[in-house]
Amino acid sequence: MQAARRLPDNISPRRDLWPAIAARIAADERQMERQDRWRPFGMVAAALALVAVSSLVTIWVTDDPAPRVVHQISPGGMAVPARSAPLAAGFGAGVTLGPRYERARQELTQDLEGRLEELPEPSRALVERNLQQIRAALSEINAELSKDPNNVLLQQLLLAAYQDELAVLMNVNKMVQTLPLRTEI
Amino acid sequence: MGTVVALRMTEAAEEDGVSEALLVRQAKNGDVASFETLYRRHEGRVYALCLRMTRAPDRAEDCLQEAFVKAWRSLPSFEGRSAFGTWLHRIAVNQVLSLQRSESRKAGFLELVEERLEPSDNQPAQRDAGVEMDLEQAIGSLPPGARNVFVLFAVHGYSHDETADMLGVAVGTCKAQLHRARRLLAERLDR
């Protein structure tokens, strides 16, 4: 180990390597200068590309050519006096009313008018008033939903209104079934 | 031992009156002349290191040249936490290791052959040559791993920690390689 320490730690290369190193450094410098010269153009090109891409993305996002899918629920068979226009319910993308609900609603509304006539006058008036209010609410909510189809609160309100309507229809059905028949009097 | 290296670096740095820190600062600002002065001050030590690690003057010169070009490119990141010479040595060692890695398959094969041929009492060709290997030649005949450690630790005076750090190995590995190098050198020099 001591002998190793005494070995010369400074040995000159066989030839002067500095000219080659200086040439490499100069080449580096020239390349850097070239890059510096083109850098402003590169930055402008990058900025233009960025603007173009962001514009395209904006157009793509805001100008969706495909119409949004709206699940319409036809209130066919509603026989309520003072009927409002048929309702179109939009629950946002991918949300629909269940088939069981729609079937029940159709069955109940189909013979609503006949059942209402079987009710006493005060009861019928009350049912009609309730249904009017619910359908007015449905119209308003639908109008708002058409402006903001993905509004979760509006979707929930619409669903609640449909459930209320169904509850009224079911109540009418029950009320009629509990009335005594003329033959029983 | 690291202190010894630092002292030697400082002596070399101040040899012609201009402080190394000033030269480094000027070189960092793009002054090629200052960098040339730094090159002239350090080329011998860096070349000695590369030569002992590579065993071939051509490859040592390539490593020296590449190390200084890389040093120039990396100067902006040199913060002066170590001596400039130590920093340069680190770059040079990395360069040599990179070269060794690129030749690793060949080198591994040669190392294997070299060790198999080791006890050469029954090999007349080597014994008959009758040439005593001097220490330099013996170092050159070491396997790369042991040689790298021996050159940095025993010849250039770096500590185990510094050597291990430069070579990217554990300190334990460094010590084991040094032990192996000493054993092989003792065997070869006793012959």
Contacts between the chains, C-beta under 8 A, distances in Angstrom:
chain1	res1	chain2	res2	distance
A	1	B	154	5.4
A	1	B	182	7.2
A	3	B	135	5.4
A	4	B	135	6.5
A	4	B	139	7.4
A	4	B	150	7.1
A	4	B	154	4.0
A	4	B	155	5.2
A	5	B	154	6.8
A	5	B	155	7.2
A	5	B	157	7.1
A	7	B	135	6.6
A	7	B	136	6.7
A	7	B	155	5.3
A	8	B	48	6.7
A	9	B	8	7.4
A	9	B	45	5.8
A	9	B	48	5.4
A	9	B	49	7.9
A	9	B	155	6.3
A	9	B	156	5.7
A	9	B	157	7.7
A	10	B	44	3.7
A	10	B	45	5.3
A	10	B	48	5.8
A	11	B	44	5.9
A	11	B	47	5.5
A	11	B	48	4.0
A	11	B	51	6.0
A	12	B	43	7.3
A	12	B	44	5.5
A	12	B	47	6.9
A	13	B	43	6.5
A	13	B	47	4.9
A	13	B	57	7.7
A	13	B	60	7.5
A	13	B	61	5.5
A	13	B	64	6.4
A	14	B	57	5.9
A	14	B	61	7.3
A	15	B	61	7.5
A	17	B	43	7.1
A	17	B	61	6.0
A	17	B	64	6.0
A	17	B	65	5.1
A	17	B	68	7.8
A	18	B	36	6.0
A	18	B	39	5.8
A	18	B	40	7.6
A	18	B	43	7.9
A	20	B	65	5.7
A	21	B	39	6.7
A	21	B	65	5.6
A	21	B	68	4.9
A	21	B	69	6.0
A	21	B	72	7.8
A	22	B	32	6.7
A	22	B	36	7.1
A	24	B	65	7.5
A	24	B	69	4.7
A	25	B	32	6.1
A	25	B	35	7.5
A	25	B	69	6.7
A	25	B	72	5.3
A	26	B	32	8.0
A	28	B	69	7.6
A	28	B	72	7.3
A	28	B	73	6.7
